[in-house]
Amino acid sequence: MDTWEPTWPGRPPGAGSLGQRLAALRNDRGWTQQQLADRLGISRVAVSHLETDLNTPSERTIALLAGLFRLEPHDLVAGTSYPVAKADRLPLVVARWTEVEHQLALLGRDLSWLDGDSALAGVATDAATVERVLASWEVTLAKLADAVHDQAEADALSQARREIGRRRAGGM
């Protein structure tokens, strides 16, 4: 007599499993399901359902995931169980950097300029200009700190704010 064994409802996991790809990408970054859920604005259970292929993510969720994992949406779903009809509606490109990452890159550029390490090194930077640039960054970073929810970004902002404070105190 054959016995009945329950099966997991969802697509069978395997090499073409989008859920396994998502789980691997999340693990590569050292994120928990809750941390990924917080970044996406969904529940931890929803992330679990995506990773076990219980649910198929919407085009919006794929776009958000692709940005978080620094991939293009079509690259994220290529060779997986993601439905072709949905993949055809995915955007070609997505934003891959957060506003904090963008602003910190701009800060790095400005600090390099102030240190005379850039192509603009010939441009004079008097003490008043240096103070004005640093004060502007102090305000910008304070505003960003109020809006950050990610611990790694909060740490990077804190470090940048300390550097601005050190430079404004005369420790350039």
FENNORVEN-V733600 format. One line per field, one symbol per residue. burial: # if it has 16 or more other C-alpha atoms within 10 Angstrom, else .. A space follows every 10 residues. Layout:
BEGIN
burial: ???
END
This chain:
BEGIN
burial: .......... #....##### ###.##.... ..#####... ...#.##### #######.#. .########. ####.##..# ##....#..# ...#.#...# ..##..#..# #.##...... .........# ..##..##.. #...#..... ..##..#..# #.###..#.. ..
END
